[in-house]
Amino acid sequence: MVKTLQPVSWEAEEYIVKDHNVLWYIGLFLVAGGLSTIAIIYHGWTFLALVIVIVITILVFSLRPPRKIKYKLDNKGLTEGNLDHPYENFRAFGILKEGKHYSAVLIPKKRLGLSVKVYFPKGSGEEIVDMLGNHLPMEEVKLDFLDKIVNFLRI
């Protein structure tokens, strides 16, 4: 039975900011230089263009500060800024702890659907879990392969 709960609102950054020291940037350019050299030697111009685009994208995202996004959970679903995510699009939710940061992960019903991951302050966790648990079953979630790579590379 679904209880009527008060909406929960909070504001959080869209992603966790990772530390990037000089060695991180040197490593990025060394790897990019090595891959570019291989591409030039084997005349892989498409691969070279791909390496350049990936490096530029990583640099832009590593230098750009995260936006603050307003979130709201109510009896209809999650509102992320101006984007609505109704509960009927998801089969379950889970809570992830990454270091000192907490996030709620909404797991899609569709096999190839994208999960929705939102960060929240520790103090709002109980209200958020109560609201989500009122509409969706809770499952254990783990970082997927791509998340593990992103965390390892500190992107």
Phi, psi and omega in degrees: 000132182272122176273153175271116180247158177290141177301149179246127178237147175200169178233135181210163176285151184289338177204166180278131178281127179258150177284133176232105178268181183300322180296325179298315180292321177298316178299317179300313182288329176294315179296315179297319178296318178296314179294323178294319178299315178299318180297319181291317180300318183264013178055039178267074187293326178294317178296320178299315179298320179297316178300315180298314180297318180296316180296316178298318179297315178299317179297315180299313182288332179282335181265340182278128177288148181291147177281151171273127181242139176269130179243150175214130174249127175223194183286353177266324183159200181261133172249123182243097187067244177258004184260127179261138176236093180292149181302328184294348177276354186235149180260338183193176174219164176211164179245132177246141172243118179243100185066240179259009182255142179245145176217150173259134180243120177266123185264123186288155175287321182288140183302319181258014178289157180270137175285158178247126182240123180232135178274150179213154178289146184306322182295337180265358187303316183296315179297320181294315179295320178299314181294312179296317180295338177288339185240336184225148173287150180266135177234156173286132177239149177231161175298133177279176185303316181296318178299321179296318178296314180300316178295319180296318181278354182054047178270000000 
